[in-house]
Amino acid sequence: MQLIDGQPVYSATDLVGYLECEHLTQVERAALHGPTQRPQREDIEIDLMAKRGYAHEQRYLANLRGAGRQVTEIVKDDTLTDRGTQLRQAETETIAAMQRGADVIFQATFFDGTWIGYADFLLRVPAPSDLGEWSYEVADTKLARSPKAGAILQMCSYTEQVHRIQGTWPAQMHVALGGVARQTASFRVYDAMATTATSRTASWKL
């Protein structure tokens, strides 16, 4: 949760946190507006997990390239000091990549003024949409050996943003799992719509 252009902006992580603990959201909102400060602490385990997550994401990226897929990366412009401008530019680049039919979009950025999202990957599929004879499905990387509810909810949030841009709902969404097997689990978006409806309800309360 953060202030952008003077307005609170939420992420899929905030949504998952809200569904797990409403009090956490209230504390975050208090920190956002000043009465409370977020605690700052170093955690070796969290840092280690972040490094492992990055390595897992890079392996999946290498696998896509090894399979012959062309990757377009959305790179954050750190020269822009205004956060809102930075996010709008990144989403503009994401939409442009979708419109020209990029094969794989890495670090796709979504920002609609209220919700911010970073999908690890958007995969082009041969299903017509407002973009043309193609559309996109979300793929995220997670270290877990099996899909978790929070991961599915995050992908639902990103899938809603993809729908906003391409005008049609993706058929599936995918999570590249960790562990030795490194399997990819796929879910029909239609089957996950109950979760998507939950996300909308929670967003009204936020």
Secondary structure, DSSP 8 states (H G I E B T S, - for coil): -EEETTEEEEEHHHHHHHHH-HHHHHHHHHHHHSSS-------HHHHHHHHHHHHHHHHHHHHHHHTT--EEE----TT---HHHHHHHHHHHHHHHHHTT-SEEEEEEEE-SSEEEEEEEEEEES--BTTBS-EEEEEEE-SSSS--HHHHHHHHHHHHHHHHHHSS--SEEEEE--TTT--EEEEETGGGHHHHHHHHHHHHH-
